Each structure stands twice: as C-alpha cells, then as structure tokens.
Amino acid sequence: MIVFFGVRSSLEQQLRGQVEAELRQLMVDYRDDGLEELRHDIRERIEANPARRLYYAMQSPDGRVVFDRLPSIPTPDGWHRVRAPSRGDRDADIPVLLQALTLDGGYKLAVAADLAPLQDAERAILRAFGWAFLFTLLAGAIGGLWIGQRFLSQVDAITRVADRIGQGDVKDRLPFRGTGDDLDQLAAVINRMLDRIQRLLESVQQVSTSIAHDLRTPLGHLRQTLEAMRQETGSPERMDALREEALQQLDATLETFTALLRIAEVESGSRKGGFERLCLSEVLENLVEAYRPVAEDHGQRLTASICPKLFIQGDRSLLAQLFANLVENALRHSGRGSAIHLGLEAGADGGFTVTVSDTGPGIPSTEYENVFKPFYRLDKSRTGKGSGLGMSLVAAIAGLHTLSITLEDNAPGLKVRLQGHSTPHPPPAAG
C-alpha cells in the first residue's frame, strides 16, 4: 500500500505541475495583451494537439462558458475535482483535476487535466498487487503445507521412536536431521538424556551382576562354615573357631551392603544439606597422624606436605572417608618398603590440589577409568580382599564436593590428584 499511494501521489503531482505551468503561461499572455489574446492563445493550443491536450474553459460574467464543455467553473479559485464530458463519447463523463482563476471584469479561467491515466495506473497497480497477493497467499499455503508435512513427519518419527523406547528399547534414538531447528535441538537433548539413562541401566545391570558374584563367595563360605558347625562334634575350641569364621564372613557381606548404601546416599545429594565450612588442612593432618603408625607397622613410610589453614565447604566425615580410602589403597597395594605421600597445595586463583601418591607397582593407564566402577577389581579372579567399592565411594564423594579427580603415573607408582576451590579464611576472632 505504501508503494500504491506513493506512485499515485507522484502521478498526481505531475498532472498538477502540468496544469500550473499551462495556466501560468496563459496568464502571462493575458497580462500582456488582454482577454482577446488569451482566447486566441487557447484556441491555438486546442487546434495544435486536438487528441492529447488539456481542458480549457473561460466563463463570462453572465455564466457562459466557451471552449471545452466543463461545468460552471467552481469557486473559490484553486484546485477542484469535477467531471467533464468525454471528447470521444459525449454521453460519458470523465474525472478531471481543475485549477480556476478569476480574471478582471468577472471573467474566470480554468485549466484541467484528465484523471483517466491516473485511474488507469491505479487500477494497474491494484491489479498487480492483487495478483502478487494471490501468488503470495498460494505460495504461503503451499509452503506452510510442505513445512507442516515435514514437521508432522518428524513428529511421527519421534512418536514411533518414543513408543519403542517406552517398550524397553533404550538403545533407540530420536531422529536428527541436522537442520538445527527446535525439533532437532529437542531431539539432541532427549538423546543425551537417553544416553545417560542407558549408561545408568547398564551400570545397574553391571552392579547387580557384580553383587551376585561378590556375595556368592562369602555366602557360600558361610554356608559351608554353618554346615561344619552343625556336623562338628569335637572340642569347644573348634566350635568357637567356626563361629568366629562365620561372623567374619557375615561382617564382610554386611560391609558390602553398607558401602553400597553409602554410595547411594552420597550420589543422591542428601548429605549436601549438612555442608559446613571446615578446615581441610586439619582433616588431612589428622589422617596422617592416624595412618602413619599403620604404615610403619607394614614397613612403609607415610609423609605429608600440607598447606595450613585451607578452608572449604563440605562434609567432614565424608571427606575424611574419601582420603582415608585413598591412603588405605596406597598402603594395601604399594607393598612393603614403599613410600606414600599426601600433599595439599593452595593455588593463586583460590583453587587447591590434593595428591595421594605411592611408589608401588601402579596400574595400567587403560584401567584409570575402570577403577571407579562399582565392584571393579584389577584382580579378575575376585579372590583378593575387599569389595571393589572403595574407589566408587571416592568418586561419589568427590562429585558431591565438586572435586575433579584424575589418576596419573607416579613413575613408579600411582598418583591420585583431586582439585577444587577453597573458601576465604575466616576473620580473626575479636579481642
């Protein structure tokens, strides 16, 4: 519509300019030579171009109009829109744009331009806009139908895949076209969620299988011990030994379940509500004091280099268990004569690093990720002591405290590195 009104205004301005120029020239002749010269001048203009010319009218004081058959020249002077008889069809009227002036002696002069070309242009523009609108409407309908069909087809594909996933096929994934539209983004988010669900289900299956393997042996031994107690007819000392053995086997089974419940509790995040501001340096120093005599009893050496007064937000008992598990693993697997080192360093950006390293045989780098899986042991026969849940608990506690944990080759031995962010030192006490 802006284009329509702009073109219309431009064409009308051209007509007005043409009428004004003609009227201005006639007025020059009138002022120079009078009324008769004006009539002569108009007559010449009409005869010079009878087919394509302006309309001219001169009205006498008694109302008689000469030259073209226009209605009485309107008053006041200025621009008017009137209808005039067509020069080709005397019974038809056409719109004209007229400018009138009053001359001396009561005479009036009017020059008008035919508005038919302007109306033809308007109709042409409106017709063009109409066809363009119909084309746009048709193209929009076809495009909308095509886009709608594509959208519905993708929705149908997502629905079918979701139905299969709901029936238990968690390995299936939603279709992804790579167009980057909202449905693709939604499919990518859901697929990542399904990947996580699949890993969790696989982890549950692996844990269930591992529980069955790990509990079968102690429960089998327990049954054998109880059977031996039932058949024992010997000395009380033998009965006491069998009873003690049965209690140890039962305790080992209970420890496995306790560790599993502990991991589930930590991973649920429920312990985060009890976080407090604590001194990590003190936790590690107390740990070194507790385990240094144990290391000496096993012919090992436990050293430490701990940055003082480093504070973090966390659960004191869980952090103590985390680092105790790491130190116990180092003591258990590094062998007699090895050295274990516990370090705490503060970073310039408010971060800190805790390392637990040993000089034992270490583990292959290909096993670094596997040691954090529940019940995973490098001893594939599962005859070694322990449940294989210690490092899983370490990973769970580290995740709860937003600590990153990595394993490195200590050349020789293994180094466990944990990194996190500390909190500012508390203000000094008043007084």
N, C-alpha and C positions, 0 to 999 in steps of 0.2 A: 504493500500500500504506500509506503514511503516513495518508492520509485514512481508509482502511478501519479501521486499528487505532485511530485517534483517535475515530471515530464509535462503534465497538464499546465502547471504554473509557468513553465518555460515557454510553452507554445502560446499561451495567452499573453505573456509579456511581449512576445514577438509581434502579435497582432496589434496590441496597444501601441507599440513603438511605430509600427507602420501607419496606423491611423493618425497618431500625433504628428508624425513627420509630414503627412499629406495635408493635414489641417494647418500646420504651421506655414507651409509653402503657399496655401491658398490665402491665408491671412496677410502674407507679405504682398501678394498681388492686389488684394482688396485695399490695403492701406495706401498702396502706390497709385492705383488707377480707378478705384471706386467699384461700385456694385456691378456695372455692366462688364467691366473687365473680369470680375470674378465669375460672372455667368459664362462669359466666353471661355475662360480658362477651364472651367468644369466641363463644358461641352467638348472641348478638345481632348480632355483626358478620357471621357467616355468613348469618343469615337476612335481614339488611338488603340484601345485594347478592350473591345466590347465583351470578349468572352471571360477574361480574368481581370477583373477590376474591383475597386471598392464601390461602396454605395454612397451616392451623394444626394443631398436634399437641401433645398432652400425654401424657406417658408416666409411668405409676405405677412404684413401686419394683419390682413384680413383672414389669414389662415390657409391661403392657397399654397400648395406645395408643388414645386417644379422638380424636374429631373426624375429620380427614382421614386417608385411608389412606396414610400415609407409612411407609417402612421404619423400623426402630428408629432412634431419634434418635442420630446419631453422637456419639462422644466423641473428643476433649475438646470443651469449649464453643468456639464460634466459627463461622466460615463453612465451609460444605461444599457440594459439588455432588453431588446424588443424583438418582435417578429416582423419580418418583411416578406412580401410576395416573392416567390422564386422567379428568376428571369427565364427559366426553362419551362416551368409549369405554373401558369397563372393561378391555379386553384390551390397551390401548395404554399405554405408559409415556412420560412426558414428562420432560425435564430441569428441575430446579428448583434455585434458589440458596437455601440454607437457613442460618439462624443459630440456634444452640442455646444454651440457658442451663440451668444446674442450679438447682432451687428447694430449699427446705427440705424435709426428710423424704425425700430421694431422688427427688423428682419432677423431671422435665425438661420444658422448654417449648421449642418450635421454631416459628418463623415462616419461611415460604418463599415465594418469588416464582417465577412461571412464566417460564422462559427461552425459551419458544417465540417471543414477539415479537422478542426479541433475535436469535434464529436466523433469523427471517424477514427482519429488517433486514439481517443479514449476507448472506443469500442474494441479497437485492435489490441490495445494494451490489456483491457479486461479479458478479452478472449484468450490472449497469450497467458495471462495469469490463471485463467480458468483451466486451460489445458495443462499448465505447469502444476496446478494444484491437484488435478485429477491424476497426473503422472506420479506426483509425489505421494498422493494417497495410495495409489495402486502399488507403487514400489515399496512404500512403508508397510502395506498389508502383506505383500509377498515376502519382504524381508522379515517382518515380525513373525509370519507363519514359519519361515525357514528357521529363524533363531529359536522360536518356540519348540519346533520339532527337535532341533538339536538339544535344547535344554531338557525336553521331556525324555529324549532317548538316553541322555546321560543320567537323568534321574531314575529311569527304568533300570539302567545298568547298575547304578548304585543300589537300588532296591533289591535287585536279584542277588548281588554280592552280599549285601547285608543279611538277606534271608539265609544264604548259605552259611555265613558266619554265625548267625543265630542258631543254626542247626549243628554247630560244633566245628565247622571247618575254619579254624582260626588262622590257617596259613593263607587263605584267600585275601586279596587286597582290592580296594576300590579302584576303578579305572581312573587313569590320569592321562589327560590329553596333551598336557604341556602348553596350554594356551594362557595360563596364568590368571584365568578368571576366578570368580568367587567359588564356583564348584570345584575347580582344581585345588584351590587353597584349602577348602574344606576337606577334600579327599586326602590331601597331603597330611593334614592334622590328624584325621581319623586313622590313616595308615600308620603314622608314627605311634598313635595310641595302641593300635592292634599289634605293632611290633613289640611294644612294651608288654602288652598282655600275653603275647606268645612267649616272650622270654620268661615272664613270671610263671606261666603254666609249665614251661619246660623246667624252670627251677624247682617248682613244686614237685613235679614228677621225679626230678633227679634227687631232691631231698627225701621224698618218700622211699625211693629205691635205696638210697644210702641209709636211711633209718632202718629199713628191713635188714640190710646187710650188717650194719653195725650192731644191732640189737640181737641178731640171731646168734652170734657167737657167745656173748656173755649170758644170754638166756639159756643157750644150750649147755654152757658150763654150769650154770646154776642148777639146771635140772639134773645134770649128772651128779653134782655135789649133793643135792637133796636125795637122790636115789641112793647114793653111797651112805648117807646118814640113815636112811631107812633100813638098809641092809647091814649096817655096822653093828656088830655085837661085841666089839673089842673094848679097849680101855677108854675111860673118860677123856684122856688126853687126845685120842684120835677124834672123838666126837667134838671136842672143843675146836680142834683144827679145822674140821669140816664146816663147823658152824661159822667160824671166822672167815673161811674162804667164801662161804655163801653170802655173808654180809658184804664182803668186799665186791663181789660180783654184782650184788644188788645196788650197792652205792655207785658203782661205775655206770650202771644203767640209769639211775636217778640223776647222776651228774649230766648225762647226755640230754635228758629231758629238761633239766634246769637250764642248760646252756641254750637249748632251742627256745625256751620261753623267754630267756633273757634277750636273745637276738630279736625275737618278735616284738618284745616290749620296746626295745631301743628303736627299731625301724618304724614303729607306729608313731613315734614322736611324742609320746605321752610324757616322757621324762623331761622334755624341754621346758615344761612349765615350772620345774624346780631349779632352773638355772640360777646361779648366783655369781657374784664377782669374787673370784678366788685367785690365789697366787699359784701359778703353775710351777714356779721355781720351787716352792715348798713341797708340792706334791712329788716332784721328781727327786728332790733331796731326801725326802722320807723313804722313797722307793729304793734309792741307792743304799741307805743305811740298813734297810731290811734285807736286801738281797746280797750285799757284799759278803756277809758270813757264809751264806749258802754257796756263793761262787768259790770261796776259799775252801770249803769242805769238799768241793768237787775238783779241786786242783785247778781252778780257773781264776782269772783276775778281772774284777769289775771296776772300771774307772769312770769318772764323770767330769764334765766341764759345763757348769750350769750358770747361765746368766741370772743374776739375782733380781728379785722384785719385778718379775714379769707377770702381769695380771691378765686374765681372760674371763669371759662369761662361759660358765659350763657347770656340769655336774661333777662334783669332786670324786664320788665313788666310782662313776663310770670312767673318768679319766685315769684314775688310779688303776682300774682293771685293765684299761687299754694298754698302758705302758707296762704293767706287770705281765700281761700276756706276751708282749714283745720281748721283755727281758727273759722270761721263762723259756720262750722258744730258743733264744740265743744260747742260754745255758744248757738246754736239753740237746740241741743239735750241733753245737760247735765243737764239743769234745773236750777231753781233758787237756790242760795246758793252753787253752785258747784264751784270748783277751776279748772282753766285752766292754764297749764304751757307750755311755749315754751322754748326749750333748744337747744343750739348749742355747740357741743364738738369737739375739734380737736384731731385726732388720731396721734400716733407716726410715722406711716408709710405714712403720707401725706393725710390720709383719714379724713373724718369728718362725724358726725352724727347729724341730726336734729330730734327732737322729739316734737310732739304736743300731750299732754295728758290731760285728764279731769277726773273728779270724778263722772261722770253721770252714767246712767244705763248700758252703753256699748252695745255691740251687741254680739250675739252668735258666737262662733268660726267657726261654719259651714257656716256663712254668710260672712266671711272675703273676699273670692274671688269674691263673687257675687256683693259686693257694688261697685266694679269698672266697672261693666257692665252699658252701657248706659240705662237710664230710670229705673234702678233697684231701688226699694224702699223697705225698711222693712215694710212700711205701704202698704199692698197689696191692700187696697181699693183705693189708689191713690187720696184720698181726702185731704191729707196733703199738706202743702205749699211747693213749689219747683218743679223742673222738673226732678230730679233724674240724672242730668248730671254733678253735681259738682265733684264727685269723679272720673268720667270718664275723666274729664278735668285734674284733678290732676295726674292721671295715665299717660295721654298723655304727659303732660309737664315733668313729672319725666323721662319718657322714652326718650324724646328728649335730656335731660341733663344727660343721663346715670346714673340716680339715682335709686337705688333699694329701693322699698317701701314695708313695711310689717306692718301688724296690730297685736297688742298684747293686752292681758288683763292687764289693769292697776290696777285691784283689789282694789277698784271698778273703773269702767270707761273703757275708751279705750285709747290706746297709738298708735299713728302713728309714725313709725320710717323710716326716709329716710337716706341713706348712699351714699356717693360719694367720689370723690378725689378733693382736693384743688390744687391751683397753688401756686408757691412760692411767698413770699412777694415782692412787688416792691422795687427797690433800693431807698434809701433815696434821696431826691431832693438835687441838688448841691447848694452850697452857704449857 
